[in-house]
Amino acid sequence: MPELVINVSNIISSLCYTILKLEPYTICPFRCVYCYSRWYMKSPSRYVYPRPKALGMFREVILKIYRRSLKPIPFRLSTLVDPFPPHEQLYRVSENILRVALEYSYPLVINTKSIYFLHQPLKSYVEKLLDDRLTILQISISTLNNDITQVIEPRAPEAKKRLNAIKQLGSTDIPLVLRISPYIPYTSPTQSRDIEHLVYLARDLGFKHIIVEALRMETNNIRNLLEYLNITETEIDIDSYSLREVEGLKPLARISLHLLEKTYTMLSNELKKHGITFATCKEGLFDLHTASDCCGIYLLKEYIVRATLQDVYRYVTEMNINSHQELQNIEVVENLCKKYSRLCLDELHLYPKNISKTLRYHEKKMFKVLQNIDLLKHIAPHLAKEFIAT
């Protein structure tokens, strides 16, 4: 697995803007039952150890980008582990990453379930980065019900404590993003009254953007978890998430999109009333998105990101393209990258090789998905329907 770039895959390569990553620790101590890292780590450690290698490589890459006067591509801190475990007090890897980012005015996307970032000097670094719009702080919760939180995230802080933590950051006019991840119907806000409560809470706390990412797990495990949460198969349908079966890997399942769309539509519409943007994560439900990217990167001061299928969808709908064949023309990609200021094609070669090489592989994978209508139906259903309906 590349150190600084998420691995290439049909779904990640097609949908994700932030694929540069920093993993400051070997594992996460929160022991979430749905933990995604199990899919990617062949032999995960049992203990939390620091990974100073990530810091060194981060500094090396951003120095090259800085010296070449290139626009910065945001790094995600982090993807497979929480960046602020209690062990941060001892090892301070994330603290040093924040310090380097601040020193070179380099943008980060911070995703956490922790409240440890309130400890000094972490708090000062986070506040300075937020004030300068050099970072997005994504607070991740699944439910406001603490009894359920203790079941699915047994060692993480209570969701209410995570939300209350941002009150101590001193300002509400900062790039705050709420991630509802994983979204589990009937435990996450599902009914209209619960959605309204969540939206008012998000507004009052100063969140500018909300992301939802539905539960994905191994097929047997997802059914067992739903059963444990007293959610029956008559209430929730399960679809295959894996595009194909791979020997040695358990197939993954997800909550059925037709159920999610109904709830997501209510949430998206309610957020519009309060000027909060909305997006889904890795679900391709672009009709419901109200931001130019899914991560909330638009809240940053200066950045550039790769093109994804969300940009293709935006271009197709704005330019009234109704032929799937027309998207096979490379000029279409060039035009949409110029139109939306995305990084693609030859411009990728300008960046350091240890990130640009894998970025190019991601781009090639996205092009292959774009050419296959069956893959599009699974990965980006709202884009696929633009061509199926004609």
N, C-alpha and C positions, 0 to 999 in steps of 0.2 A: 504494500500500500504506500503511495507517495506520502512523504512527510508533510508537505504543505498544501496539498490539493486533495479533495475528496475523490475517491475512486470513480472511474467512469462506469456509468450504467444507463440503461434506457431512460429510467425515470429521473434520476439526478441530472444527467446531462441535458435532458429536455426541459426541465422545469426550474432548476435552481440557479439563482443569481449569485449567491455567495458560496462559492466552492473552494475558496482559499481558507485554510483552517489552521488553527493553533491548538494543540492538545497539551496543556501544561502538566497533566498528571496521567498516570497509567490507567487508573480506573476511577469510577465515581463511588463515593461512600454511601449514597442515598438509597441504594438497593431497590430501585423502582421495579415493579414486577414486569413492566412492559419494556424494560431497557433495550434500546436499539443496538447498543454496542455488542450484544451477544451475536448479532448477525455478522459483524465485521472483524471481531477479535478472535483469532483462532485459539489462542491460549492466553486468555486474560489473567493478569496477576491477581492474587487474592488480596494484595495490599496496595495501598496508595503510595506510589513513589513519584518523585518529581521527574520531569522530562526537560531539563535545561537545554537539550538539543533544539527544542522548538524555539526557544528564545534566541539562541545563536543564529539559527537559520532565518528567523524573522528579521533580525537586525541586518543580516547580510543582504536579504532581498530588498528591504525598503531603502537601504543605502544606495543600491544600484538604481532603483526606481527614482529616487530623489536626485541622484547625480545625472540621470538621463532626462530630467525635467518631464517625466511622464506623469499622467494623471494616476493617482493611487487607486488600486483595486482593493476594496475593503476585505479584511481578513475576519473570519468568524472565530470568536473566542467563547466557546469551543463547540465541538459537534458531538463527540462520544462521551465526554465527561463534563461535569460541572467545573467551571473555572475557579470557583471559590469554596473549596471544601475546607473544613477546619484545619487541615494540614497546611493550608496556605500561610498560617501564622508561623510555621516552622520553615517552610521551603521558599515562599515568596516568589514563585515563578510567575504567577499572573501579575503580581505587583510590578515586577520588572518589565513584563510585556507592556503594561499600561504606561510605565515610565518612558519606555522607548517610543511608544506610539505618540505620547505627548511631546517628546523631544523633537520628533520629526513631523509632527502634525499629520500623523497617518491614521486613517479611519478604521474603526473596528465595529463589529457587530457582536455585542456581548449578550449571551443567552444564559440565564441562570435560574435555579430554584432556591439558591442560597440567599441568606441575608448577611453573610460575612463581609460583603463589600462595604458595610457600614463601619467596619473597623479601620482605624487609621494605620498607615497612611493610604490604604486603598481608597477610602472614602474621598479624600482630597483629589486623588488622581481621577477617579470616576467623575466627580463633580466638575473638574476642569475640562475633561474631555467632553462631557455633556454640554457645558456652557459654551464651548467652542464649536459645537456640532461636529465633533470628531468621532463620536460614538453614538450608537443606538443601544439603549439598555432594554433588552427584552426580558420581561419577568414572565416566567412560565408557571401556569397552574392548570389543573384539570377540572377541579371542582371547588366550590366554596364550602363543601360539607367536610368538616375535619375528620369525621369517622371514616369516610371513604378515603380521604387523603392518607390516613394512617395505614390503610390496607394496601393501597397501590404505590405509595411513596413513603415507606415506613420510617426512613431515617432523615427525610427532608423536613424543613420547617413547615409549620402550618401555612396553608395558602393565605390566610388573613394576615399572618406575620409578614409574608413576602410582599403583599400589597401595601401594608402599613409602612414597610421599610422605605418606600420611595418618598413618603412624607418627610423624611429626614434629609432629603437631598437638597432642600433649600429653595427649589424653584419648580413650578409646574410648566414653565415654558421651555421645556427641554425635550429631546427626542426619546420619548418613552413609548414602548410597544408592549402590548399584552399578548402573550401566546397562550391560547387555550389548547394545551397539548399534554396528553392526548385528549381529544374530544370524544367523550363516551356518552351517547344519548341516554337521557334519563338520570345521569349522574352529573354531567356537565349541564349548563343551562339549556333547556329544551323547550319548555312551555313559554308562551308569550310573556307571562308575568315574570318568569325567571330571567328571560332575556332582557326585559326592560330594566330589571334590577341591576343586572350586570352592566348594562350600558350606562346607567346613571352613575354607578360606582366608578366605572372607567373614566367617565367625563370628569367627575369630581376629583379624581386622583391625578388628572392631567395626561392620560394616555392619548396619543395622537393616532394610533394605528392598532388594529387588532388582527391577529392571525389565528386561524383555526387549523389544527392538524389532527385528523381522526385517528382513532386507535388502529394500530397495525401490529399483529403478532403472529406467531406460528398458529396454524389452524386449530389444533387441539387446545392450545393454551388460551386463545381468544374466547373459545366457547366456554372453557372452564372458568375464566375470569368473569364473563358475563353472567354465568349461572351463579357464581358466588355473590355477585352484586344484585341478584334477584331480577335479572333482565332475561326474559324468555325469548326463545327463537321466534315466537309469534310477534314480538315487539320489534325485533331487529333482524334484518337479513344480513348474511355474511357473503361477501364476494371474494374471489381470488385476487390477491394483490400481486403475487408473483406472475411474471409473464410466461415463464416456463419452469418446469421442474429441473433442478440441478442435483446431480448425484452427490450425496453427502450433506445436502442442505435441506432443512425442513421447509415445505411450502408456506408462504405467508398469506394471511387473509386480512381483509379490511371490512369496515362497516360499509354496507351498501350505499352507493352514491345517491340513489333515488331518495333514500331516507334523509341523508345529510343535506341535500339540496333544499328541501322544505325548511329545515331549521336554519340553515345558513342564509336563506333568502330573508327570513324574518330578522335575523341578526344584522345583515347588511343594510336592510331598509331602516331599521331602528337607529343604527349608527349614523346614517346619512343625516338624520334629523339633528344630530349634535356635532356635525362636522368632523367625525372620526372615520378614517378610512378603514377598509376591510380587504382581506385576501385569504385565500385558502393556501395550504401548504401541501405540495405534491399530490394534488387532486385534479388539477386542470380545469377547475370550474370558473373559467375566466369571465363569464357573463356577470358573476357576482362581485368581481373585484372592482374596487373604487380607487385604487392607487396604481401608479405606473410600474410598481414592482411589488412582489409579495412580502418582502422582508421589512419594508419601511425604510429602505435605503434612501429614498427621496428626501428624507428628513436630514441627511448629512449635508455638510457645507460643500465639499468638493470630492468628487469620486468619479469612477467609470466602472461599469459592470458589463459582463458579457451579454449577448442576446440570448433569449430563451423563447420557448413557444408562446409565452404570454405576449411577447413583442410581435410574433408572427400573427397571433390572433388579433391584436390591436391593429396591425397593418392591414390585414385582410378585411376587417370590418370597416375601417376608415376609407380604404381605397376601393371597396366594393368588388373585391376579387372573389369570384365564385367558381373558379376552376382549380382543382387540386394540381393539375398538370402545370399550371402557371408558376407554382411554387418551386418547381424543379429548376427554374432559371436562377442562376447565381446572382443576377442583377437585382432580383427582388430582395435578397438578403443584404446586398450592399446598400440598397436604397433604405431599407428599414433601419439599418445600423446608423446611417447618416441622419435619418429623420428623428430617431430617438436617442442619439448620442451613445450608442452601444459599441463595445469593443469586439471586433470580429475580424476574421480573414487575415490579411497581411499584417494588420496592426498588432496582432498577437505576438509576432516575431520580435517586436521591439522590447518586450519584457524579458526579465532574466529567464534563462533556459530552464531552471528547476521548477518554474511554474508555467512558463509558456508552452512547454512541450505537452503537458497534460491538459492544459486549457484547449489546445488544438485537438487533442483526442476527444475531449468533451464536445467540441463543436462538430466534429465529424460524426459522432454518435447522434447528435441532435438532428443533423441533416438526414441520416438514415431513417430515423423515426419519422421525420417529416414526409419522407417519400412513401411511407407504408401506412395506408389508411387504417388497417386493422390495429396497428400499434397506436395510432392516434386515437382511435376509439377508446382504448384502455387508458392511455396516459393523459390525453387532453380532449375529453369528450366534447367540450364546447367548441373547440377548434374543428374537430372532425365533423360535427353536425353542419358546419358552414358549407361543406361539400356534399355530404350525404343527402341534404335536403334539396339539392339542385339536380 
